[in-house]
């Protein structure tokens, strides 16, 4: 199956384009990634809303399975859609933010809406600013994007590109959880 689209394409994806294929729907967070302002934030807000709704119907172990499968399949999905968009980590691909924020929320739950808001703010900070190792990971995979050609990528290259899209958000999630724990420990010491 040839997933390749002309790598010189600079067209902006539309809602109609996104909803033509399930991998696009997922990669663009059911359209949340089409936001003209901060698509990563829109995707993270979508993740937060769906997590809260999902926990009303799902057991904790089911959430773990969804996140695990979402991470593995997310690499393929993000890689495929980036291939269609010209082999770039397109900003509207937000599945990486969604599954990473679900992971954060699952690890901090049960928690109040205020703690969830803090986790959201920390995650958006680490994902947007990309300090230290998060930035190193992001830059490493972005340099690979420069090695594109007009020939379609192999299945491994598609999966690896998708892994690159997902892994910096997992690093942001890791640092979010560390900062979150430090805030909790600090507040407990002063109370």
Beta strands, then each sheet from edge to edge (+ up, - down):
end
